Amino acid sequence: MSLIEAEAREVLLRRRRSLSDHDGPPHGDPAARWSDYEAALEPISEVVRRELADIDAALTRIAEGRYGACQSCGGPMGLQRLRALPEARYCLACSGHYPSVE
């Protein structure tokens, strides 16, 4: 694993933990008390759910050795883009073709 992949993985895992902390107790957990559910925050929003999916997809690309390549043109994403947006799927040039994605 390269240094940029290791850095990105750490940032992504930290963000994922931060976003997941707002989920409340796990569903079906026999150890959870009713008061845990009453005190739980609102269900996660669609935006947070989408961000978690993007983070998981980036972590999968890192694990599979595909991290850093644009999913559209196959070219390199660029170090600055990956540091700014580690879950990015498209290079800057291709991201203009997919405005609703990034």
FENTACOR-V56931 format. One record per run of one state. SS is the DSSP state (hx for helix, st for strand, lp for the rest). FROM is the first residue (numbers start at 0). TO is the last residue. If there is no record, write none. Layout:
# FENTACOR-V56931
SS,FROM,TO + SS,FROM,TO
This chain:
# FENTACOR-V56931
lp,0,1 + hx,2,19 + lp,20,32 + hx,33,38 + lp,39,44 + hx,45,63 + lp,64,67 + st,68,68 + lp,69,74 + st,75,75 + lp,76,77 + hx,78,83 + lp,84,90 + hx,91,94 + lp,95,101
